[in-house]
Amino acid sequence: MNAHNGYAVFLYPQALEVLGEAIKPYLRENPMGAHVACDEIDTGGALIEMTLRGRTEQGADVTVELMVPGTMVRMIVSTQGDGDFGFGPRTAPIP
């Protein structure tokens, strides 16, 4: 089994519009669309809690907890250590 790397949380386009500039620093783009890459999620309440880890400009470790209403979340994908994720065609590795 591949190592678990976290989650990609996709939000509805309307949610991205409502959140505006506030969500942009947390978004990543890929061919599947804009998403929030996070290490942990908690879906046990009205808010989806996402834990993100990173570094400040000074190099200090920082942990951010980002919470959005569950109704804003379109899909959550568990990411694995084998590279890209998504629903596109897969190719076999070349030996």
Secondary structure, DSSP 8 states (H G I E B T S, - for coil): ---EEEEEEEE-HHHHHHHGGGTGGGEE--TT--EEEESEEE-SSSEEEEEEEEE-TTS-EEEEEEEEEGGGEEEEEEEETTS--SSS-------
